[in-house]
Amino acid sequence: MIETKVFNTSNKPNLKEKESLIDFLFDNLQEYGDPKSDIEKAMNYSLKETTSFGGFILVSYLENEISGIVVINQTGMKDYIPENILVYIATHKNHRGEGIGKMLMQKTIDLAEGSIALHVEPENPAKFLYEKVGFSSKYIEMRLNK
């Protein structure tokens, strides 16, 4: 049976839990991931451990082991920019295709107040899941990295 837990500003993970969340994302995001330091920054933003609007971290557990994680950052904006950015979502590489990702997406949609944006690479197979739960591709993102 899959259980879920929400971490936020009023329910923060302890140091050991936080390290295991970072390690899980780093290991299971695979080629779509970021360095552990970037993952930790996004989590710190969600937990308001840095100056931020907050957010939440949704974690699923299968037999007391992490099976999936979503990291949401609130933007502090509304209408012209979605209120939330889904920064990371990952399911355990040994449990893909079991509905964990879809369940996490639905719970995230239910928990988040306002609209949600996410970035996905065109060849990422998770793109189909996002479309299935209602996300659409309205824009092409362009960046200038300085």
N, C-alpha and C positions, 0 to 999 in steps of 0.2 A: 504494500500500500504506500502511495506517495503522500508525504506530508509536506507542508510548506511553512515557512517562517519569514516574517518581514522585519528587516532591520531598518531603523530610521533614527531621527534625532532623539526620540524618547526610548528607543530600544536598540542600543548599539551592541555590536559584537565585541566580545573581549579580544585581546590581542591575538590569542591562539586561533580563535574563530576567524578573525580578520585575515590572518596569514593564510589559513586554509582556503578562504574564499579567493584571495589573490592567486594562490597557487593553482586552484581549480580553473579559474578563468584563463590563466596563462597557459596551462596544459591543454585545455579543451577548445580554446578559440583557434588553435593551430595557425594556419596561414592567414587568418583574418584577425589575428590578435595584435597586441601591443606589448611593449616592455612592462614588466611588473610595476615599475615606478609610475607609468601612466594609468594603469589599472587602479593602483592605490590612490592616485589623485582623483579619479572619478568617484571612487568609493568615499573618500574623504569629503568630497563635495556633497554627495548624497546624505552623508551623516552630519553635515555642517561642522566638520572638524577643520574646515577652512572657511573663509568668508564666502558665503554662497546662499542660494535660495533653498537648498536642501534637495530632497528627493527620497528615494528608498531603494533598498536592495531586497529582492525577493529570491528566496532560496528554496529549492525542493530537495527532499531527502527520500531515498529509496533504501529501506533497511538500514537506517541511521547513517548512510553515506550520502554525500552531496551528489545529486543527480542533475541539477541545473541551477543556473543563476541568471538573474536579470538585474542590471544596474540602471536606475532612472535618475536623471538630474533634472530638476525644475529650472526653467529659464527665467522666471520672473516676468515673462511677457505674456501677451494674450492676443488672439486674433491673427495679427500679421505674422507672428512667429508662434509656433505651438508652445504651449505651457510646459511641455516635457520633452526631453530628448532621451530616447532609449540608447544608452551608450554601449552597453554590452548585453548580449544574451548568449548563453552557451549551455548545451546539454552534454552530459558525459559521453565521450566518444564511443563507449561500449553500450550505450542505451539509446542511440539515435534511432528514430523510426518507431519509437514506442509511445508517442503522443505526449512526451514530457514537454517538448518545446511548445506545442500548441496549448497545453494546459497553462504553462507559464505565461504565454502571450495573453491568454484570456484573463488570467488573474491580474496581470499587469494592467490591461485595459480597464478592468473593474476597479482597481485600486487608484489609478492615476486620476487626478482631477484635471480635466481639460484634455486638449488634443496632445498627440504624441507624434514626434518625428523620429526617424532613424535613418542611418546611412547604411547602405548595403551595396557591395560590389556586384555588378551585373551577373557574374558567373557563380555567385554564392548560391548553393542549392536552397538555403534558408529563405531566399527571396520568394519562393512559391508559398511558404508558410505565411509570410507577412501578407501577401496578397490574399490568401485564403481567409485570414482573420479581419480583412478590411482595409489594409494599407494600400495606397495607390502611389504611383510615381508621377508627381505633378511637375517636378523640376529636375533639371540636370544641375548637380552641384559643381561649382567651380571654386577653386581656392587659389590664393596667392600666398605662398609660404614665405615668410621673411626670416 
